[in-house]
Amino acid sequence: MPELSRTGERVFRGIPVSTGICRGTVLVMGRNNDCIPLRSIGEDEIPGEMERLHQALVVTRQQILEVQRKVGEAMGAGDASIFDAHLLVLEDETLIEEVSRAIHQKKVSVEQAFSQVAEKYAATLGAIDDEYLRERAADMRDVTSRILNNLLGRQDNTLRNLTEACVVISYDLSPSATAQLDKKKVLGFATDIGGKTSHTAIMARALQIPAVVGLKDVSAQIRTGQYALLDGYNGLLIVNPTDQTLFEYGQLVRNKVNIEDKLRDVEDKPAVTLDGKQIVLSSNIGQARDIMAVKAAGSEGVGLFRTEYLFINRETLPTEEEQYQAYREVAAALHPHPVVIRTLDLGGDKFLTHLQVPNEMNPFLGWRAIRFCLQQTEIFRAQLRAILRASAEGNVKMMYPMICCLDELEKANELVEKYQLELEAEGIAFDRNLEIGVMIEIPSAALIAEALAKKVKFFSIGSNDLIQYTLAVDRLNERIAHLYDPAHPAILRLIQMTVEAGLRNGIWTGVCGEIASEIAMVPLLLGLGVEELSVSPPFVPRVKYLIRRTKLSEAKELADASLKLNSGVEILARAQEFAQRIAPSLFENQS
């Protein structure tokens, strides 16, 4: 039930998934109830129904690829890649075979067969006691709705034909519908269901519109035309807000405008601490089209170029020339700032659509990243040659993901040397002083950092995997998500161990995982000796603002004190207090 905080005002509490505050007239969409016409078919009609299924799958694939293309152009490859899950549904042979069997055995239309089978799949996913897998049920229903619309000749233009700006309230919003929202007409949205890991939530953050999910039955409790305020910071939907509430939120909005002005002010300034320590603040990107976002954010180049997005969701491998052009374009556009290219990190949850890969019990512990590349040497050869050729621009660096031992590093370096000789024989230019580094993502790599440091020019800590592997925690599993602790004492000590091994051998250490953009963790990382941070472009201004308000001497005191603590909760609280003291305006919109 909603809270009645003031006369006539109703407050609904949900899960905040995209920050921001908006207010306006409500448009309630409610639950989508597809009405599938009942139709039996004869034996002679089965071939025609199978052809209709084939055509619907082809058209749906074209539509999803078009949505993905538009999202990629507007928001970058990382956000567009969420539609890979939708494309995989279309390629699910088991699903298609079961639909075909239903058509043949039950003698029902393709619409009925597909609707029944797909809903059974979605319901099974939705019942799994894992938040991430439950959210994938929404992907299944999104694709199902598209296919059924194509089979029935229907179009869903509800959100495309809005004439006035509004706050959308719905039982749910599909990722593809969210991706195509008109920001001028949709001020923000709230849904009955959903979680932080849903693709709809990811799209809302990419669009930078306020969003709250998990509001239970809010779409049934309010009606179109009511006035509401949506608080994407604290997960609140306030229907019929009072003048006092509007005044208080007006103050919050003014605070937000104030901090945005401060962030714009530091855009073109260096990321240097109050006591003069220069920090390299870079961006994470997925494709060449992300260059403009990097420049707009005030980044000092790219600290992580995720090259796998050149490989997935396509029928053929990218050629050496195609890869070279992409890498060279980024390097040339950002020169003289460095561009750190990560070699292929396929595996885990990302595989080539046309590569037949056996199912693995533990894919994140399996055939992925450098392990994959060292066995698929032709794929690795094309990429290494492309990176080497791009290095002729003079600002390219390269790093290997998921290194667990010295042997892997040495084998990879041997291949680099081999391809350098090939290019030299062919008279093709490359940077003979190309800096090569490794990602520290596995505890074993941190534990042998001293040996690795003698063979590389830099370390880049991939904190997402380092935390996952060190604590044995799947952060997307809601039953154990509370154990995913970036401030865990073990994580701090592994980072310290890596940094100190690097310093002893004259190499720098950076962080490119999510903790590099977590405001409370940034001073702590600087205090541990991290010299480079790489974050998504939208986070660059906030991190830079914080760095410029930090005294490195005080950050070191924070790190020294934290290393003596045995509780991640205590460490995080101390780090949060430190960050809030030096940059209080970054926290003003949070209750």
MOQUIDA-V208789 format. One record per residue. N is the residue number from 1. SS is DSSP state (hx for helix, st for strand, lp for the rest). PHI is phi in whole degrees, 0 to 359 (NA if undefined). NEAR is the number of other ideal C-beta (glycine too) atoms within 12 Angstrom. Layout:
BEGIN
N|SS|PHI|NEAR + N|SS|PHI|NEAR
END
This chain:
BEGIN
1|lp|NA|12 + 2|lp|287|24 + 3|st|274|14 + 4|lp|258|15 + 5|lp|276|21 + 6|lp|215|19 + 7|lp|308|12 + 8|lp|79|18 + 9|lp|271|26 + 10|st|238|29 + 11|st|244|31 + 12|st|254|39 + 13|st|252|24 + 14|lp|224|36 + 15|st|252|32 + 16|st|286|33 + 17|st|237|40 + 18|st|210|40 + 19|lp|288|31 + 20|lp|132|33 + 21|st|230|42 + 22|st|216|40 + 23|st|211|31 + 24|st|168|28 + 25|st|287|28 + 26|st|272|39 + 27|st|242|34 + 28|st|265|31 + 29|st|260|32 + 30|st|71|24 + 31|lp|280|19 + 32|lp|273|26 + 33|lp|251|11 + 34|lp|290|24 + 35|lp|259|12 + 36|lp|262|25 + 37|lp|297|17 + 38|lp|283|13 + 39|lp|206|21 + 40|st|270|16 + 41|lp|232|25 + 42|lp|267|15 + 43|hx|303|13 + 44|hx|287|9 + 45|hx|269|19 + 46|hx|301|25 + 47|hx|304|17 + 48|hx|295|17 + 49|hx|294|32 + 50|hx|294|25 + 51|hx|292|17 + 52|hx|298|30 + 53|hx|298|36 + 54|hx|300|24 + 55|hx|295|19 + 56|hx|296|34 + 57|hx|294|34 + 58|hx|296|17 + 59|hx|296|22 + 60|hx|297|33 + 61|hx|299|28 + 62|hx|298|18 + 63|hx|295|30 + 64|hx|294|38 + 65|hx|298|26 + 66|hx|292|22 + 67|hx|299|35 + 68|hx|298|36 + 69|hx|297|20 + 70|hx|295|22 + 71|hx|295|35 + 72|hx|299|30 + 73|hx|293|20 + 74|hx|276|25 + 75|hx|233|38 + 76|lp|109|36 + 77|hx|293|35 + 78|hx|300|34 + 79|hx|287|39 + 80|hx|294|37 + 81|hx|292|33 + 82|hx|296|44 + 83|hx|280|41 + 84|hx|299|36 + 85|hx|297|35 + 86|hx|292|39 + 87|hx|294|33 + 88|hx|294|27 + 89|hx|300|36 + 90|hx|293|37 + 91|lp|258|23 + 92|lp|284|24 + 93|hx|296|14 + 94|hx|297|16 + 95|hx|299|31 + 96|hx|296|26 + 97|hx|296|17 + 98|hx|291|23 + 99|hx|297|41 + 100|hx|299|27 + 101|hx|296|20 + 102|hx|295|30 + 103|hx|297|36 + 104|hx|289|22 + 105|hx|275|16 + 106|hx|267|22 + 107|lp|55|20 + 108|st|244|28 + 109|lp|295|31 + 110|hx|298|40 + 111|hx|298|34 + 112|hx|296|29 + 113|hx|298|39 + 114|hx|294|46 + 115|hx|300|33 + 116|hx|293|27 + 117|hx|292|34 + 118|hx|295|40 + 119|hx|293|26 + 120|hx|298|23 + 121|hx|299|29 + 122|hx|297|30 + 123|hx|296|17 + 124|hx|296|17 + 125|hx|297|27 + 126|hx|294|25 + 127|hx|269|13 + 128|lp|290|20 + 129|lp|278|13 + 130|lp|209|22 + 131|hx|301|30 + 132|hx|298|28 + 133|hx|291|27 + 134|hx|298|28 + 135|hx|294|37 + 136|hx|292|33 + 137|hx|298|34 + 138|hx|295|42 + 139|hx|297|40 + 140|hx|299|36 + 141|hx|290|39 + 142|hx|298|41 + 143|hx|294|40 + 144|hx|302|41 + 145|hx|299|39 + 146|hx|297|40 + 147|hx|297|41 + 148|hx|295|39 + 149|hx|300|28 + 150|hx|290|30 + 151|hx|292|33 + 152|hx|264|24 + 153|lp|69|13 + 154|lp|260|20 + 155|lp|230|15 + 156|lp|255|23 + 157|lp|251|12 + 158|lp|308|25 + 159|lp|273|26 + 160|lp|275|16 + 161|lp|249|13 + 162|lp|293|24 + 163|lp|255|12 + 164|lp|227|18 + 165|lp|293|21 + 166|st|205|34 + 167|st|259|44 + 168|st|274|45 + 169|st|242|42 + 170|st|212|39 + 171|lp|302|30 + 172|lp|201|38 + 173|lp|233|47 + 174|lp|288|41 + 175|hx|303|42 + 176|hx|290|38 + 177|hx|292|34 + 178|hx|297|42 + 179|hx|297|40 + 180|lp|255|31 + 181|lp|298|40 + 182|lp|271|24 + 183|lp|299|27 + 184|lp|285|13 + 185|lp|254|25 + 186|st|256|40 + 187|st|287|35 + 188|st|180|43 + 189|st|213|50 + 190|st|224|54 + 191|st|229|45 + 192|lp|293|30 + 193|lp|243|32 + 194|lp|115|42 + 195|lp|213|34 + 196|lp|294|27 + 197|lp|267|29 + 198|lp|292|38 + 199|hx|294|43 + 200|hx|297|45 + 201|hx|296|41 + 202|hx|298|34 + 203|hx|294|43 + 204|hx|299|43 + 205|hx|294|32 + 206|hx|294|33 + 207|hx|283|36 + 208|lp|61|25 + 209|lp|241|37 + 210|st|299|42 + 211|st|209|47 + 212|st|228|48 + 213|st|236|46 + 214|lp|68|32 + 215|lp|269|40 + 216|lp|65|22 + 217|lp|243|22 + 218|hx|301|43 + 219|hx|294|34 + 220|hx|267|18 + 221|hx|264|24 + 222|lp|235|33 + 223|lp|228|19 + 224|lp|303|20 + 225|lp|103|17 + 226|lp|289|27 + 227|st|256|28 + 228|st|214|44 + 229|st|242|42 + 230|st|246|47 + 231|st|251|38 + 232|lp|281|39 + 233|lp|278|28 + 234|lp|247|27 + 235|lp|75|33 + 236|st|242|37 + 237|st|243|48 + 238|st|249|41 + 239|st|267|37 + 240|lp|56|28 + 241|lp|296|34 + 242|lp|283|21 + 243|hx|300|15 + 244|hx|296|16 + 245|hx|298|28 + 246|hx|298|22 + 247|hx|296|15 + 248|hx|298|25 + 249|hx|287|31 + 250|hx|299|18 + 251|hx|297|17 + 252|hx|297|32 + 253|hx|296|25 + 254|hx|297|18 + 255|hx|298|23 + 256|hx|296|28 + 257|hx|299|19 + 258|hx|297|19 + 259|hx|291|28 + 260|hx|297|24 + 261|hx|296|16 + 262|hx|295|25 + 263|hx|293|29 + 264|hx|297|20 + 265|hx|294|17 + 266|hx|263|27 + 267|lp|310|24 + 268|lp|262|17 + 269|lp|259|21 + 270|lp|288|20 + 271|lp|273|41 + 272|st|236|22 + 273|lp|287|28 + 274|lp|299|21 + 275|lp|258|18 + 276|lp|90|15 + 277|lp|275|26 + 278|st|279|20 + 279|lp|249|40 + 280|st|278|37 + 281|st|248|49 + 282|st|246|42 + 283|st|243|46 + 284|st|265|43 + 285|st|224|47 + 286|lp|240|39 + 287|lp|209|39 + 288|hx|299|35 + 289|hx|293|27 + 290|hx|278|38 + 291|hx|304|32 + 292|hx|299|22 + 293|hx|295|35 + 294|hx|296|38 + 295|hx|294|23 + 296|hx|296|19 + 297|hx|281|37 + 298|lp|83|33 + 299|lp|284|43 + 300|lp|259|38 + 301|lp|88|39 + 302|st|240|50 + 303|st|263|50 + 304|st|204|50 + 305|st|258|50 + 306|st|280|39 + 307|hx|284|44 + 308|hx|296|38 + 309|hx|289|36 + 310|hx|279|43 + 311|lp|255|40 + 312|lp|276|36 + 313|lp|58|34 + 314|lp|206|21 + 315|lp|275|15 + 316|lp|228|15 + 317|lp|289|27 + 318|lp|292|27 + 319|lp|285|20 + 320|hx|302|30 + 321|hx|295|18 + 322|hx|297|24 + 323|hx|294|36 + 324|hx|303|35 + 325|hx|297|20 + 326|hx|293|36 + 327|hx|293|46 + 328|hx|295|34 + 329|hx|301|28 + 330|hx|294|42 + 331|hx|298|38 + 332|hx|293|23 + 333|hx|291|27 + 334|hx|256|36 + 335|lp|304|23 + 336|lp|267|14 + 337|lp|294|31 + 338|lp|289|40 + 339|st|233|46 + 340|st|264|48 + 341|st|262|50 + 342|st|273|42 + 343|lp|293|49 + 344|lp|312|45 + 345|lp|245|39 + 346|lp|283|37 + 347|st|113|31 + 348|lp|68|28 + 349|lp|247|25 + 350|st|227|32 + 351|lp|223|30 + 352|lp|300|26 + 353|lp|296|23 + 354|lp|260|15 + 355|lp|266|21 + 356|lp|281|10 + 357|lp|246|21 + 358|lp|295|10 + 359|lp|296|10 + 360|lp|240|17 + 361|lp|297|9 + 362|lp|228|15 + 363|hx|300|21 + 364|hx|285|27 + 365|hx|251|20 + 366|lp|250|21 + 367|lp|275|25 + 368|lp|211|31 + 369|hx|53|41 + 370|hx|296|39 + 371|hx|295|32 + 372|hx|297|34 + 373|hx|295|35 + 374|hx|291|32 + 375|hx|262|22 + 376|lp|261|28 + 377|hx|292|21 + 378|hx|291|17 + 379|hx|295|30 + 380|hx|294|34 + 381|hx|300|28 + 382|hx|300|32 + 383|hx|289|44 + 384|hx|298|42 + 385|hx|296|34 + 386|hx|296|40 + 387|hx|295|46 + 388|hx|300|40 + 389|hx|296|36 + 390|hx|294|42 + 391|hx|295|37 + 392|hx|298|24 + 393|hx|293|30 + 394|lp|94|23 + 395|lp|233|31 + 396|st|267|39 + 397|st|236|43 + 398|st|224|46 + 399|st|219|51 + 400|st|262|49 + 401|lp|272|46 + 402|lp|58|41 + 403|lp|291|46 + 404|lp|242|30 + 405|lp|205|24 + 406|hx|295|24 + 407|hx|300|19 + 408|hx|298|31 + 409|hx|299|35 + 410|hx|294|23 + 411|hx|295|23 + 412|hx|294|42 + 413|hx|294|30 + 414|hx|296|20 + 415|hx|294|34 + 416|hx|301|35 + 417|hx|298|20 + 418|hx|298|20 + 419|hx|284|32 + 420|hx|296|29 + 421|hx|295|17 + 422|hx|300|21 + 423|hx|296|29 + 424|hx|298|17 + 425|hx|294|10 + 426|hx|272|15 + 427|lp|73|9 + 428|lp|261|22 + 429|lp|287|19 + 430|lp|201|32 + 431|lp|277|27 + 432|lp|290|16 + 433|lp|253|15 + 434|lp|307|37 + 435|st|278|27 + 436|st|243|38 + 437|st|232|43 + 438|st|231|50 + 439|st|271|47 + 440|st|263|50 + 441|lp|236|39 + 442|lp|242|35 + 443|hx|309|28 + 444|hx|299|25 + 445|hx|292|43 + 446|hx|294|40 + 447|hx|289|23 + 448|lp|249|28 + 449|hx|303|40 + 450|hx|300|23 + 451|hx|290|22 + 452|hx|296|41 + 453|hx|299|31 + 454|lp|283|19 + 455|lp|247|31 + 456|lp|227|39 + 457|lp|256|27 + 458|st|196|42 + 459|st|246|50 + 460|st|230|53 + 461|st|276|54 + 462|lp|272|43 + 463|hx|295|45 + 464|hx|303|35 + 465|hx|287|40 + 466|hx|301|43 + 467|hx|293|38 + 468|hx|300|33 + 469|hx|285|32 + 470|hx|290|34 + 471|hx|265|27 + 472|lp|54|19 + 473|lp|233|27 + 474|lp|275|28 + 475|lp|291|29 + 476|lp|268|25 + 477|lp|268|21 + 478|lp|296|24 + 479|lp|287|16 + 480|lp|235|19 + 481|hx|302|21 + 482|hx|294|14 + 483|hx|275|21 + 484|lp|283|29 + 485|lp|234|29 + 486|lp|299|40 + 487|lp|263|36 + 488|lp|304|33 + 489|hx|308|26 + 490|hx|295|28 + 491|hx|293|40 + 492|hx|300|44 + 493|hx|289|28 + 494|hx|293|38 + 495|hx|296|46 + 496|hx|301|30 + 497|hx|300|33 + 498|hx|293|49 + 499|hx|301|38 + 500|hx|293|24 + 501|hx|296|33 + 502|hx|296|35 + 503|hx|298|22 + 504|hx|296|17 + 505|lp|250|22 + 506|lp|72|14 + 507|lp|237|33 + 508|st|266|32 + 509|st|235|48 + 510|st|241|47 + 511|st|229|49 + 512|lp|239|45 + 513|lp|273|36 + 514|hx|296|30 + 515|hx|295|39 + 516|hx|293|46 + 517|hx|251|37 + 518|lp|276|31 + 519|hx|307|38 + 520|hx|294|34 + 521|hx|273|44 + 522|hx|301|45 + 523|hx|301|45 + 524|hx|295|48 + 525|hx|296|51 + 526|hx|298|47 + 527|hx|295|37 + 528|lp|281|42 + 529|lp|104|34 + 530|lp|294|46 + 531|lp|252|35 + 532|st|217|43 + 533|st|234|48 + 534|st|234|51 + 535|st|226|45 + 536|st|298|39 + 537|hx|312|39 + 538|hx|299|30 + 539|hx|271|34 + 540|hx|303|42 + 541|hx|301|36 + 542|hx|294|39 + 543|hx|294|48 + 544|hx|296|42 + 545|hx|303|32 + 546|hx|293|46 + 547|hx|301|46 + 548|lp|289|34 + 549|lp|252|33 + 550|lp|258|38 + 551|lp|265|24 + 552|hx|300|32 + 553|hx|299|18 + 554|hx|288|25 + 555|hx|297|35 + 556|hx|294|27 + 557|hx|296|21 + 558|hx|299|37 + 559|hx|295|36 + 560|hx|300|20 + 561|hx|293|23 + 562|hx|294|39 + 563|hx|294|30 + 564|lp|269|16 + 565|lp|270|23 + 566|lp|246|15 + 567|lp|231|17 + 568|hx|297|31 + 569|hx|297|19 + 570|hx|295|21 + 571|hx|299|34 + 572|hx|296|28 + 573|hx|298|20 + 574|hx|294|31 + 575|hx|294|38 + 576|hx|297|30 + 577|hx|298|22 + 578|hx|298|35 + 579|hx|296|35 + 580|hx|291|21 + 581|hx|291|21 + 582|hx|272|30 + 583|lp|218|31 + 584|hx|300|22 + 585|hx|295|28 + 586|hx|288|35 + 587|hx|248|24 + 588|lp|292|22 + 589|lp|269|29 + 590|lp|254|23 + 591|lp|277|15
END
